[in-house]
Amino acid sequence: MSRRRWLPLLAMLAVALVLWGLSSEEAISQGNLQQVLVTNFPDPQTIDGVVEVTGPVRLSKMLAVRDITVPPVQQSDSTRWIDGGVVTLGGFSHVVLSLHGVVKGSVQRPGTIGAVLIPDEPSVQQAFDEQGQVHFALEVNAPGITAQTPYFASAQPRHRVAFSDYRVWLYNSTDKTVSASLFAYLTN
């Protein structure tokens, strides 16, 4: 073989030996060694048996509390608000509230009809019952009720659901009794 062919091969061999020598020297020197600790965790999602979903998976649900008679009671007088019962919102992350109804008679004093949902938790309800304090409430109201039409409807606010059950309380700042219905559209 001629020298011309050996020269490039020798040069590549020399470079390879230098690189190998540096890497092995680097790995051997104590300054660059690091201790590595490996922890193997058990499989966190072991499932035994059969897993099946029966029926459709619900992504939304509509609840309604209909035809609640609400006499005149000011929003500021929470000790006299009308109890509309308990609604279960658990299992969903959000709710859109809608309030709708009709005034019984001709309104002389314009006002607002409102619904306040307070968590049905003993300590939260105790604060409301004893001191009139409203904690963690979800609210919807229909302002501007006048004599021009007997019907009213609210905007539709969207709220994050934080508790499973809520007690519905209603107020009516007009001078006439109303019949109100609360609709709760639950979504995730």
Backbone as CSV, one residue per row, in Angstrom:
resi,resn,N_x,N_y,N_z,CA_x,CA_y,CA_z,C_x,C_y,C_z
1,MET,0.835,-1.176,0.000,0.000,0.000,0.000,0.873,1.228,0.000
2,SER,0.401,2.251,-0.627,1.218,3.455,-0.711,1.049,4.296,0.531
3,ARG,1.994,5.186,0.715,1.972,6.074,1.885,0.765,6.995,1.864
4,ARG,0.339,7.331,0.687,-0.802,8.241,0.574,-2.051,7.648,1.201
5,ARG,-2.243,6.392,1.085,-3.419,5.756,1.651,-3.279,5.588,3.158
6,TRP,-2.120,5.279,3.644,-1.897,5.056,5.076,-1.956,6.359,5.857
7,LEU,-1.538,7.428,5.280,-1.473,8.699,6.008,-2.832,9.151,6.530
8,PRO,-3.897,9.160,5.746,-5.198,9.538,6.289,-5.700,8.543,7.337
9,LEU,-5.436,7.247,7.145,-5.871,6.258,8.121,-5.153,6.443,9.450
10,LEU,-3.869,6.722,9.399,-3.106,6.954,10.629,-3.576,8.226,11.332
11,ALA,-3.884,9.254,10.580,-4.362,10.501,11.177,-5.693,10.270,11.883
12,MET,-6.607,9.530,11.255,-7.900,9.247,11.889,-7.725,8.378,13.126
13,LEU,-6.808,7.419,13.086,-6.539,6.570,14.229,-5.958,7.376,15.377
14,ALA,-5.093,8.312,15.088,-4.487,9.160,16.116,-5.551,10.032,16.772
15,VAL,-6.454,10.617,15.993,-7.534,11.445,16.550,-8.454,10.599,17.422
16,ALA,-8.784,9.405,16.970,-9.646,8.516,17.739,-8.991,8.137,19.066
17,LEU,-7.698,7.843,19.053,-6.993,7.496,20.293,-6.950,8.667,21.256
18,VAL,-6.743,9.871,20.755,-6.713,11.064,21.621,-8.090,11.283,22.251
19,LEU,-9.142,11.192,21.466,-10.502,11.374,21.996,-10.845,10.291,23.001
20,TRP,-10.474,9.041,22.710,-10.748,7.949,23.642,-9.973,8.142,24.930
21,GLY,-8.760,8.610,24.818,-7.939,8.849,26.005,-8.514,9.958,26.869
22,LEU,-9.036,11.012,26.244,-9.632,12.111,27.014,-10.899,11.659,27.709
23,SER,-11.738,10.913,26.994,-12.998,10.502,27.609,-12.765,9.503,28.727
24,SER,-11.832,8.575,28.558,-11.585,7.618,29.634,-10.897,8.302,30.800
25,GLU,-10.041,9.286,30.516,-9.385,10.028,31.599,-10.412,10.849,32.368
26,GLU,-11.356,11.436,31.637,-12.414,12.213,32.274,-13.275,11.332,33.162
27,ALA,-13.612,10.146,32.692,-14.460,9.251,33.460,-13.734,8.713,34.690
28,ILE,-12.402,8.566,34.593,-11.639,8.001,35.704,-11.356,9.043,36.781
29,SER,-11.202,10.299,36.406,-10.850,11.300,37.419,-11.972,11.441,38.438
30,GLN,-11.616,11.547,39.724,-12.592,11.584,40.814,-13.406,12.871,40.817
31,GLY,-12.896,13.940,40.287,-13.601,15.211,40.321,-14.880,15.219,39.526
32,ASN,-14.990,14.405,38.491,-16.165,14.424,37.632,-17.149,13.290,37.910
33,LEU,-16.814,12.396,38.823,-17.739,11.317,39.137,-18.868,11.838,40.005
34,GLN,-20.087,11.416,39.708,-21.242,11.804,40.501,-22.011,10.550,40.887
35,GLN,-22.493,10.540,42.114,-23.292,9.417,42.565,-24.716,9.585,42.050
36,VAL,-25.286,8.518,41.524,-26.635,8.542,40.990,-27.468,7.537,41.777
37,LEU,-28.624,7.998,42.261,-29.536,7.141,43.005,-30.770,6.909,42.144
38,VAL,-31.096,5.667,41.901,-32.253,5.310,41.085,-33.290,4.658,41.994
39,THR,-34.524,5.195,41.975,-35.613,4.635,42.763,-36.685,4.135,41.816
40,ASN,-37.048,2.902,41.970,-38.125,2.324,41.161,-39.391,2.309,41.997
41,PHE,-40.403,3.034,41.559,-41.676,3.085,42.262,-42.577,1.972,41.758
42,PRO,-43.469,1.477,42.613,-44.419,0.464,42.127,-45.402,1.109,41.154
43,ASP,-46.014,0.299,40.339,-46.992,0.787,39.374,-48.152,1.439,40.128
44,PRO,-48.374,2.766,39.973,-49.390,3.442,40.791,-50.836,3.181,40.373
45,GLN,-51.054,2.603,39.219,-52.429,2.429,38.754,-52.720,0.970,38.416
46,THR,-52.526,0.120,39.369,-52.826,-1.285,39.156,-54.332,-1.472,39.213
47,ILE,-54.867,-2.094,38.188,-56.311,-2.319,38.116,-56.536,-3.810,37.989
48,ASP,-57.326,-4.351,38.904,-57.695,-5.758,38.852,-59.166,-5.864,38.480
49,GLY,-59.517,-6.863,37.742,-60.919,-7.079,37.413,-61.316,-6.383,36.135
50,VAL,-62.614,-6.305,35.938,-63.181,-5.740,34.720,-63.520,-4.268,34.958
51,VAL,-63.167,-3.429,34.010,-63.519,-2.013,34.065,-64.454,-1.726,32.902
52,GLU,-65.619,-1.168,33.216,-66.559,-0.845,32.148,-67.364,0.390,32.518
53,VAL,-67.781,1.098,31.508,-68.637,2.261,31.686,-70.011,1.874,31.168
54,THR,-71.011,1.943,32.053,-72.358,1.571,31.633,-73.164,2.842,31.382
55,GLY,-73.814,2.886,30.284,-74.638,4.046,29.955,-73.792,5.196,29.455
56,PRO,-74.454,6.269,29.055,-73.718,7.427,28.537,-73.009,8.190,29.659
57,VAL,-71.878,8.790,29.323,-71.154,9.640,30.262,-71.775,11.026,30.174
58,ARG,-72.275,11.524,31.300,-72.954,12.821,31.296,-71.944,13.957,31.310
59,LEU,-72.050,14.842,30.336,-71.188,16.005,30.257,-71.910,17.262,30.712
60,SER,-73.226,17.181,30.833,-74.009,18.328,31.289,-75.321,17.831,31.886
61,LYS,-75.976,18.734,32.604,-77.240,18.379,33.243,-78.007,19.662,33.527
62,MET,-79.317,19.619,33.421,-80.158,20.774,33.716,-80.983,20.489,34.961
63,LEU,-80.939,21.429,35.913,-81.776,21.355,37.110,-82.719,22.544,37.102
64,ALA,-83.886,22.378,37.693,-84.831,23.493,37.781,-85.534,23.466,39.132
65,VAL,-85.665,24.633,39.717,-86.484,24.832,40.913,-87.571,25.787,40.450
66,ARG,-88.782,25.265,40.292,-89.837,26.012,39.610,-90.883,26.589,40.570
67,ASP,-91.439,27.702,40.137,-92.624,28.322,40.746,-92.492,28.547,42.257
68,ILE,-91.450,29.251,42.640,-91.263,29.621,44.045,-91.947,30.965,44.267
69,THR,-92.861,31.037,45.219,-93.538,32.294,45.530,-92.630,33.133,46.422
70,VAL,-92.306,34.343,45.931,-91.386,35.221,46.654,-92.091,36.549,46.931
71,PRO,-92.517,36.761,48.187,-93.124,38.048,48.540,-92.038,39.129,48.591
72,PRO,-92.433,40.396,48.705,-91.421,41.452,48.791,-90.514,41.271,50.014
73,VAL,-89.219,41.221,49.770,-88.201,41.166,50.825,-86.906,41.729,50.218
74,GLN,-86.358,42.704,50.875,-85.184,43.400,50.357,-83.940,42.498,50.343
75,GLN,-83.041,42.766,49.408,-81.786,42.021,49.324,-80.970,42.189,50.605
76,SER,-81.042,43.352,51.211,-80.266,43.625,52.431,-80.835,42.915,53.661
77,ASP,-82.060,42.410,53.585,-82.707,41.752,54.727,-82.609,40.233,54.573
78,SER,-81.380,39.709,54.622,-81.144,38.287,54.334,-81.801,37.349,55.346
79,THR,-82.139,37.835,56.522,-82.802,36.974,57.507,-84.242,36.652,57.099
80,ARG,-84.788,37.373,56.107,-86.168,37.137,55.648,-86.227,36.534,54.238
81,TRP,-85.078,36.229,53.640,-85.085,35.644,52.300,-85.910,34.360,52.287
82,ILE,-86.424,34.023,51.125,-87.284,32.854,50.953,-86.434,31.631,50.600
83,ASP,-86.630,30.552,51.341,-85.883,29.310,51.136,-86.474,28.557,49.947
84,GLY,-85.642,28.299,48.945,-86.093,27.589,47.746,-85.670,26.128,47.706
85,GLY,-85.110,25.621,48.812,-84.695,24.217,48.849,-83.226,24.038,48.501
86,VAL,-82.825,22.786,48.409,-81.425,22.437,48.155,-81.293,21.868,46.748
87,VAL,-80.240,22.300,46.028,-79.909,21.728,44.722,-78.542,21.055,44.828
88,THR,-78.392,19.926,44.159,-77.124,19.194,44.149,-76.398,19.493,42.848
89,LEU,-75.215,20.122,42.977,-74.419,20.486,41.810,-73.164,19.630,41.707
90,GLY,-72.973,18.721,42.662,-71.774,17.891,42.712,-71.579,17.068,41.448
91,GLY,-70.314,16.845,41.103,-69.972,16.075,39.915,-69.758,16.941,38.689
92,PHE,-70.008,18.236,38.801,-69.807,19.171,37.693,-68.946,20.321,38.184
93,SER,-68.189,20.926,37.278,-67.266,21.988,37.681,-67.837,23.392,37.516
94,HIS,-68.820,23.566,36.654,-69.385,24.891,36.413,-70.912,24.823,36.343
95,VAL,-71.528,25.980,36.619,-72.978,26.081,36.509,-73.324,27.435,35.889
96,VAL,-74.294,27.428,34.999,-74.865,28.658,34.445,-76.240,28.806,35.073
97,LEU,-76.452,29.934,35.752,-77.716,30.172,36.459,-78.608,31.095,35.640
98,SER,-79.905,30.791,35.639,-80.905,31.611,34.946,-82.106,31.758,35.871
99,LEU,-82.597,32.970,35.991,-83.757,33.247,36.838,-84.854,33.835,35.962
100,HIS,-86.056,33.300,36.099,-87.174,33.698,35.239,-88.454,33.689,36.081
101,GLY,-89.385,34.529,35.728,-90.642,34.499,36.467,-91.631,35.545,36.033
102,VAL,-92.667,35.694,36.880,-93.752,36.609,36.589,-94.155,37.328,37.878
103,VAL,-94.487,38.616,37.739,-94.946,39.422,38.869,-96.448,39.233,39.008
104,LYS,-96.916,39.069,40.244,-98.350,38.890,40.528,-98.955,40.264,40.838
105,GLY,-99.387,40.955,39.834,-99.962,42.287,40.012,-99.133,43.329,39.289
106,SER,-99.493,44.595,39.466,-98.817,45.706,38.805,-97.792,46.329,39.763
107,VAL,-96.570,46.371,39.333,-95.482,46.884,40.173,-95.574,48.406,40.276
108,GLN,-95.598,48.918,41.497,-95.573,50.356,41.737,-94.153,50.829,42.048
109,ARG,-93.378,49.960,42.690,-91.986,50.289,43.045,-91.074,49.318,42.297
110,PRO,-90.307,49.808,41.293,-89.400,48.934,40.547,-88.376,48.286,41.482
111,GLY,-87.850,47.155,41.061,-86.871,46.479,41.903,-86.167,45.342,41.193
112,THR,-85.550,44.479,41.990,-84.747,43.369,41.495,-85.210,42.078,42.154
113,ILE,-85.268,41.022,41.369,-85.533,39.685,41.887,-84.197,38.946,41.824
114,GLY,-83.820,38.261,42.907,-82.530,37.583,42.913,-82.571,36.238,43.600
115,ALA,-81.640,35.392,43.214,-81.445,34.089,43.858,-79.985,34.002,44.286
116,VAL,-79.794,33.537,45.507,-78.452,33.377,46.070,-78.317,31.918,46.495
117,LEU,-77.312,31.242,45.965,-77.060,29.846,46.324,-75.909,29.819,47.320
118,ILE,-76.189,29.315,48.510,-75.199,29.260,49.587,-74.896,27.790,49.854
119,PRO,-73.611,27.419,49.985,-73.276,26.013,50.234,-74.062,25.447,51.410
120,ASP,-74.602,24.261,51.226,-75.387,23.602,52.269,-74.440,22.827,53.194
121,GLU,-73.527,23.573,53.795,-72.569,23.055,54.771,-72.983,23.602,56.132
122,PRO,-72.920,22.796,57.187,-73.413,23.248,58.498,-72.813,24.573,58.983
123,SER,-71.505,24.742,58.914,-70.898,25.981,59.431,-71.242,27.191,58.564
124,VAL,-71.344,26.996,57.241,-71.687,28.095,56.337,-73.142,28.502,56.556
125,GLN,-74.023,27.528,56.691,-75.433,27.834,56.944,-75.631,28.448,58.335
126,GLN,-74.821,28.034,59.304,-74.918,28.605,60.646,-74.555,30.093,60.619
127,ALA,-73.511,30.462,59.886,-73.135,31.878,59.754,-74.258,32.678,59.108
128,PHE,-74.927,32.068,58.128,-76.034,32.739,57.469,-77.242,32.849,58.403
129,ASP,-77.608,31.756,59.066,-78.782,31.744,59.946,-78.627,32.679,61.141
130,GLU,-77.445,32.683,61.753,-77.252,33.455,62.986,-76.877,34.912,62.742
131,GLN,-76.075,35.183,61.719,-75.578,36.541,61.499,-75.970,37.129,60.142
132,GLY,-76.624,36.347,59.293,-76.980,36.839,57.962,-75.778,36.964,57.042
133,GLN,-74.653,36.315,57.392,-73.443,36.392,56.569,-73.526,35.380,55.425
134,VAL,-73.237,35.859,54.234,-73.308,35.036,53.035,-71.877,34.687,52.612
135,HIS,-71.521,33.403,52.730,-70.177,32.941,52.368,-70.235,32.030,51.148
136,PHE,-69.295,32.199,50.234,-69.117,31.336,49.054,-70.367,31.252,48.180
137,ALA,-71.055,32.341,48.015,-72.350,32.336,47.315,-72.190,32.366,45.793
138,LEU,-73.169,31.769,45.127,-73.361,31.891,43.688,-74.637,32.712,43.517
139,GLU,-74.587,33.756,42.676,-75.735,34.662,42.593,-76.193,34.882,41.163
140,VAL,-77.485,35.151,41.039,-78.090,35.553,39.783,-79.228,36.504,40.127
141,ASN,-79.428,37.560,39.301,-80.549,38.472,39.576,-81.109,39.040,38.283
142,ALA,-82.340,39.477,38.390,-83.042,40.116,37.277,-83.390,41.537,37.723
143,PRO,-82.566,42.516,37.360,-82.816,43.898,37.791,-83.829,44.602,36.892
144,GLY,-84.272,45.750,37.365,-85.119,46.609,36.535,-86.528,46.115,36.321
145,ILE,-87.113,45.436,37.286,-88.494,44.968,37.163,-89.417,46.180,37.306
146,THR,-90.242,46.435,36.292,-91.159,47.581,36.307,-92.573,47.119,35.960
147,ALA,-93.495,48.059,35.870,-94.894,47.760,35.550,-95.107,47.509,34.056
148,GLN,-94.111,47.746,33.227,-94.287,47.619,31.778,-94.574,46.188,31.330
149,THR,-93.993,45.207,31.993,-94.281,43.811,31.657,-94.278,42.984,32.935
150,PRO,-95.149,42.018,33.033,-95.168,41.219,34.259,-94.043,40.163,34.297
151,TYR,-93.390,39.908,33.159,-92.375,38.855,33.099,-90.979,39.428,33.288
152,PHE,-90.106,38.608,33.852,-88.706,39.030,34.032,-87.774,37.858,33.753
153,ALA,-86.558,38.192,33.398,-85.512,37.185,33.168,-84.164,37.810,33.477
154,SER,-83.264,36.995,33.962,-81.923,37.462,34.335,-80.947,37.289,33.178
155,ALA,-79.760,37.838,33.359,-78.624,37.447,32.529,-78.261,36.031,32.986
156,GLN,-77.306,35.402,32.341,-76.970,34.027,32.690,-75.501,33.914,33.109
157,PRO,-75.205,34.253,34.370,-73.807,34.180,34.817,-73.333,32.737,34.964
158,ARG,-72.052,32.541,34.671,-71.415,31.224,34.816,-70.551,31.261,36.076
159,HIS,-70.697,30.244,36.913,-69.960,30.168,38.175,-69.201,28.849,38.256
160,ARG,-68.099,28.868,39.002,-67.366,27.638,39.316,-68.041,26.991,40.526
161,VAL,-68.297,25.706,40.438,-68.928,24.963,41.527,-67.843,24.525,42.506
162,ALA,-68.035,24.856,43.791,-67.033,24.506,44.796,-67.561,23.531,45.837
163,PHE,-68.865,23.368,45.916,-69.482,22.484,46.900,-70.484,21.580,46.186
164,SER,-70.809,20.472,46.815,-71.738,19.527,46.208,-73.176,20.036,46.257
165,ASP,-73.603,20.512,47.434,-74.990,20.944,47.617,-75.058,22.423,47.979
166,TYR,-76.066,23.098,47.428,-76.301,24.519,47.709,-77.768,24.704,48.105
167,ARG,-78.001,25.578,49.078,-79.356,25.962,49.439,-79.695,27.232,48.674
168,VAL,-80.883,27.268,48.068,-81.319,28.406,47.254,-82.119,29.370,48.130
169,TRP,-81.728,30.640,48.102,-82.447,31.706,48.816,-82.839,32.762,47.798
170,LEU,-84.051,33.304,47.932,-84.539,34.300,46.980,-84.974,35.576,47.682
171,TYR,-84.811,36.692,46.989,-85.290,37.988,47.481,-86.025,38.702,46.350
172,ASN,-86.803,39.732,46.732,-87.648,40.456,45.784,-87.784,41.884,46.298
173,SER,-87.108,42.821,45.650,-87.162,44.207,46.139,-88.273,45.035,45.489
174,THR,-89.179,44.391,44.733,-90.347,45.120,44.228,-91.400,45.159,45.336
175,ASP,-92.538,45.762,45.034,-93.616,45.830,46.033,-94.702,44.776,45.805
176,LYS,-94.481,43.849,44.868,-95.470,42.804,44.571,-94.845,41.415,44.698
177,THR,-95.656,40.435,45.002,-95.203,39.045,45.066,-94.911,38.554,43.653
178,VAL,-93.909,37.699,43.535,-93.552,37.134,42.234,-93.525,35.615,42.335
179,SER,-93.635,34.986,41.190,-93.418,33.549,41.070,-92.141,33.395,40.255
180,ALA,-91.110,32.781,40.856,-89.798,32.699,40.209,-89.384,31.251,40.006
181,SER,-88.638,31.024,38.933,-88.055,29.705,38.655,-86.561,29.896,38.420
182,LEU,-85.775,29.027,39.046,-84.317,29.061,38.893,-83.907,27.851,38.075
183,PHE,-83.093,28.091,37.045,-82.575,27.017,36.208,-81.062,26.977,36.380
184,ALA,-80.517,25.774,36.537,-79.078,25.592,36.708,-78.607,24.597,35.651
185,TYR,-77.791,25.089,34.717,-77.225,24.227,33.674,-75.814,23.867,34.095
186,LEU,-75.588,22.590,34.392,-74.306,22.118,34.908,-73.433,21.577,33.771
187,THR,-72.144,21.959,33.800,-71.193,21.488,32.783,-69.838,21.210,33.442
188,ASN,-68.973,20.583,32.683,-67.580,20.350,33.117,-66.626,21.156,32.286
